[in-house]
Amino acid sequence: MSAANCEDMKSQIFFDGLIEKYLPEKLVKLYDKIKHFIPVAMLIGMGRLFFLLLFFVLARFTFGDSFGLFTVVFALSQLTGIACMFGTGPTASVVIPQAIERGRNSRVARYLKFSFYTTALGVITMVLFCFILEYSFSIFNWREGQRIIEGLMFFGPIMAVSMLREFLARAFERPVLAFLPRDICWCVLLMACVAFIPSFRFDIIISAAIVLLFVEICAWLVFWRQELRHFTSIKYKGKIWVKEWKNRSFALLMNYLGGLGFERVDVIAVGLLGGLNLAAIYSVANRIAPLISMSQRFIVPVLSPRISRAFASKDTSKVQKEVFSGLTFSLLYAGTFFVFVMLFAEDLMGMFGPEFIIGANILRILAFAHLMIALGSNFGVILLVGPTPWVYARTIWFALIFAIIALTFAIPASGLEGAAIVVVIGIAFYNIANGVFAKNSLDKMKSSE
């Protein structure tokens, strides 16, 4: 255990003692169920707040359709970031905790190298593919498409490296290293640059890429010093990968690409079919609504290694206990924000400018979708880290394909409302399916005990 983790444990023990001393017994029991989510919840809550502030600053200070272009490029870069890792980032939450639990440090070292090489190959492939797309769009004189792809070529590679660092830090159970650099530091620095340095406003994609590159260099140096250097120096024999990693990585690639694709496909579709200005309005609603489902951002990183260890020891009751604690926290958190968003939708959208108020009903529709995400993610994590990762992939890709087809018709016919309704229907389907499949997975595990 690292020195930083020891200090965190001492602080946690001290804080737990204060809770038990001064709070009623019922509140202490509730705290015991959700306490391991609180530090990550605070980090991610701050991160979501700063992302909203970043969108506010960009909406106020950028020119023309630059803000709409940024929202589409940012959504695409998250998808390509997942694709560039070929699933090695999400798989780290399964492989690394199990290897550390069993004292197999050489396996951790091998997996780190496997993820680095795989992501490097993915980034090179993505850049080459972007060059081909940009050339194709120039032939057809689609200037808007060219601008999006050019932005992706600058921002996408840095985002891929950033997402790899986030997933690896999650696997080592280092939430500060996972969420602080991009979710908070990058947002704050970019806001400051855009607000106080006029030259940063003219090409927001390049400005965002430069700031993110600086933040990631600093974050990787800290990560290497605190965790990675202890494993990268370990020597081992044999290949840097094993068949099990390739199979699980591909399964989780499809899981996360499908899941993130489903979260971002509506923004991309509105940008392509409705224009960048409408994409800006929809993106603001699509950034406020996730405040409701933000609990999944800290529940999944916390539950993934815990449930992975429970599966490794074939402890069904521990899996159920972890999921129940996640549901408890999700209901408390998401329910509160759902009511708030429904009551103050116009005010929330109006903060970004009077032209954004027309998106208030879009925000209310998306609020229902994110309430379902907040609760359903607790079952999805069982499928992600359990023995049946392909079940989740099949479900989410069915929902994603449905959404792509439906959005193609819904946006021209019903505009932004049509896009939001398609999202609600798709999310309802895959969350219900995930709950059914997660129950079946646990039942099979019980029968094999």
N, C-alpha and C positions, 0 to 999 in steps of 0.2 A: 504494500500500500504506500502511495506517495505521501510526502510530507503535507502537501496541500489537502489531500483527502483526510489525513489525520486531524488537521486543524478544523476542517469542516465537521468531522464527527464530534470533536470536543464541543464546538459551538452548538451542534444539534442537541447533545446531551444536556448542556446547560439550559437551553431554551425549553426542552421537554420538561425539565424539572420545574421551571417557572409556571408552565401551563398546568401541570399536575397540582401545584401548590395553590394557585389562585383561581382556577376555573371550576365550575360545578362538574360532578362526575359524568353527567350525560354529554357535556361539551368536550370533556377530555376523551371520552370514547369516540366521539365524532372526529376529533382532531387526530386520534391514533389511526383512523381509517384513511385520512387524506393528507397526513403530514408530509409524506414523501413527494407529494405533488407541489407543495407550496413554494419551495425555492425556484423550481422551474417555471411555475405559474407566474411568479413575480417577474422573472426575466422576460418571458414571452409576452406578458401583459405590457411591459414597457416597450418591447419590440413592436407590438401591434400599434401602440399609441404613437411611436415615432414614425412608423410607416404611414399612418394617417396624416401626421404632421408633414411628412415629406410630400405626400400627395397634395396637401393643402398649399404648401409653398410652391410646388411646381405648377399647380393650377393658377396661382396668382401671379407668378413671375415669368413664366415661359410665354413664347409668342406663337400665334397661329394654332396649328394642330400639333405642335411639338409635344404637348402633354399626352394627347391621344396616341401619338407614335410611341412615346415612352411606355405607356401601359401595355401596348400590344407587344413590343420588343421584350419587355420585362417578362410577360407571360410566356412568350416563346422561349426565352432563355432558361426559364425554370424547367420547361419540358426537355429542351436539348441538354440541360445539365444532368437530368436524370438519365437520359439516353446515353450520354458520354461515359457515364460510370458503368454502363452495362449491368446495373444492379449490384455492383460490388459495395457501394455505399450502404444501401439498406441491409444487405446481407451481413455487413460488419456487426450489426446489432444482435445477430444470432451467433456468428462464428467466434467473435472476440470474447464476449462474456463467458461462453462455454469453455473456451480454451484457457482463460484465466482461472475459472472455477476449478479446472482439472490440473492446473499447474503446468500447462503446455505452452511455455513462452515462445518456443521456436515456431509453433504453429501460428501464433500471433504475428511474429516477424515475417513469416512467409505470406500471410494474408495481407499484411500492409504493403509488401512489395507487389503482390498480385493486383491490389486495388490501384496502386500508383501507375503501373504499366498499362493496365486496362483503360484507365481514365485518359492517359496521354494519347493512346491510340484512338480513343473516342473523340477527343478534341480535334486531332488532326483530320479525322474522317468528317467531322461536322463542318470544319472550315472549308474543306474541299467541296463538300456538297453545297455549301452556301455560295461558293464561287460559281458553280454550275447553275444554281437557281437564279442568281443575279444576272448571269449572262442570258439565260432563257427569258427572263422578264424584260430585259433590254430589247430583245428581238421583237417581242410583242408590244413594246413601248408602254409597259405597265409601270409607271413611275412610282406609284404608291407601294407596289410590291417590292420594287428595287430599294426604296428607302427602308422598308422593314427588314429586308435581308441584309443590307449594309449595316444597319444597327446591330443585328444579331451577330454578324461577324466580329464586331468590336466587343460586344458585351457578353456574348454566349460563352466563350472559352473561360473568361474569368469567373463567371457564375458557376461553371462546371467544377472548377477547382474549389470554389467557395462551398459548394454543396457537399463535395467529398470531405472537406474538413469538418463540416457540420455533422455528417453521419458518423465519421470516425470518432469525433468527440462524444457523440451520444453513446457509442459503443463502449467507450471508456468511462461512461457515466460522469462526464465533465460538462454539465450544462452551461457553465459560463463560457467555456471555449466554443461550445456549439452555437450559442445564440447571441452572445454579446457582440461579436465583431460585425456581422452583416446587419442584424436586426436593429442594432442600436448605434454602434460607432459609425457605420457607413451612412446611415440615415442622417445622423447629426452633422457629420462633416459635409455631406452633399447639400443639406439645407443651408448650412452656413456659407458654403461656396456660392450657391445660387442666389442667396439673399444679399450677399455683400460684395461679390465679384461679378460684375455685369458680363464679362466675357464667358463665364460658365453657362449663361442662359441661352446662348445662340445655338449650340449643339449639345443638347442635354444628354444624349446617348454617350458621346465621347467623354463628357464631363463625369457622368456616372461611372463609366468604365475606369477612368483614371483614379478616381477616389476609391473605388472598390479594390483595385489592384494594390494600392497603398495599404489599405486595411488588411487585406489577405496576407500580404508579405509579413506584416507585424504579427498577425494571428498565428500563422504557420510557424514562425520563429518561437513564439511562446509555447505552442503545442509541442514542438520538437523538444524544447528544453524541459518541459514538465513531464511528458509521457513518452513520445516517440523514440527518443534517443536510447531509452532503456531496452527497446526491442530491435531497432534497426541495426544495432551492433552485434546481434546474436547471429552466429553462423549455423547453418543447417545443410543437410544433404538432400538431394533430390530436386524435383521440379518445384517451381514457386506456386503451383496450383494443384488442386486435386479435383477429381471429377465431381465430387459432391458440391464443391464451391461453384463450379460452372453451372451445374443444374439449378442450384438454389438461386444463384445470382440472376440467371435468365428468368426464373419464375418471379423473383422480386422486382426485376426490371419491368416485367409486364404488369405486375401489381401496382408499383408506384407510378409508372408512366401512364397507365390507365387511370389511376386515381387522380393524379395531378392533372392529366389531360382533361378529365371530366370537370375539374375545378376551373380550368383555364380556357376550355374550348369555347365557352360562350363569349368571353372577352375577345378572343381571336376572331370568332365568327362575326361578331358585331363590327369589329374593325374592318374586316374584309368585305362584308356584305352591306353594312350600314354607313361606313365612313369613319374616319378617325375622330371627328368631333363627337359623334354619338358614342363611340368607344370610350371617350373620356368620361362622359356622364355615367355610362354603365359601369365603368371600372371603379368609380368612386363608390357607387352602391355596392359593388362586389368587394370592396375593401372594408366597408363599414360592417356589412353583414357577417363576415368571418369573426367579428368580435364575439358573436354568439357561440360559434364552434371553436373558438380559440383554445378551449380546454383540450381538444384532441392534440394540439401542438405540444402540450406538456404532458398529457397522459400517455400518448403512444411512446415517446422517448423513455419515459420512466417505466412503463409496463413492459416494453419489449424485452429488455434484458432480464427482468424479473420473471416474466412468463417463460422466456427461453430456458432459464435455469430450472423452472418448475417442470417443464417438459423433459428436460435432460434427466431429472430425477424421478420422472413419471408420477408427480404429485398432483393429482386432479383437484384435490381440495384447495391446494395453494393457488392453482390457476383460477378457480372460481372465486376465491377470496380477493385476488388482485383485481379481477374484472368487476366485482361488486364494489370495491373501493373506488374504482374509476367511474362507475355509474353514479355513485353517490356524489362525487365531486362534480361530475358533468351536469347533473340535475340542478345542484345548487348554483353553479356558475352560469350555465347556459340559460336556465329559466329566468334568472334575474336580468340578464342582458337582452333576452328576447322581449320581455315586457317593456324595457326601456326603449328599444329600437322601434317597437310598434307604436309607442306613444309619441315619440319625438322624431319621427322620420323626416318631416319637412325641415325641422331645425338642423338636424345632422347634415342633410344634403345642402342646405342653404349656407352652411359655413364655408363651403368651397366656392361660392359665388351664386348670384341669383339665377344664372342659367342652369344650375344643377338641381334646383328645386323640383323640376319636372320628373326627376328620377325617384321621388319619395315612394311612389307605389311600387316601383321596381325593388326598392330596398325592403319594403314590407313582404313582398313575395319571396325574395331571397332569404328573409329571416326565417321563414318556415323550413326552407331547405337546410339552413345551417343548424337549426335546432335538431333536426334529424341526424345530421352529421355528428354533432356533439355526442349524442347518445349512442349512435350506431358504431362509432369508431372503437368503442370498448370491445365489441364482438369481432370487429375486423382484425384487431391485433392478434387474436387467437389464430386466425387463418394465416396471417402474415408470418408469424414465427413458429407456428405449429408444424406438424408433419404433412399438412395438405395445403401448401402455398398456392397451388394451381387453381384451387377452388375459387379463391378470391379473384384471381386473374380472369377467369372465365366470366364471373359475374360482372366485374367492373368494365371489361371490354364489351360485353353485351350492352351495358348501359351507355357506354361511350359511343358505340356505333349508332345506337338509337338516337342519341343526342345530336350527333353530327348530321344525320339524315333529317331529323325533325327541325333543327336550327336552319337548315338550308331553305325550308319552306316557311318556318314560323317568322323569321326576321323580316323577309319581304312582305309577308301578309299582315303581321301584327306588331312589328317593331320590337322595341325593347321588352314590352310586356310578354310577348310571345317567347322571347329568348329565356326570360326568367321562369315562365311556367314550364317550359321543357326541362329546365334544370331541376325543378321541384319534383316532377314526375320521375325523372331518372334516378335522383337521389333516394326517393321513397322506395323504388324497386330494389336497388342494390343493398340498402340498409336492411330491409326485411329479409332479403336472401342471405345476407351475411349472418344475421341472427339465427336463421334456421340451420345453416351449414356449421356455424360455430357450436351449436348444441349437439349436432350429429357427431362432430369431431370429439367433443368431450365424452359423449356416450360411448364411442368406440374405445377411447382411452381407458374409461372405467372398466369396460368389459374385458380388456386385455390385462388388467392388474392381477 
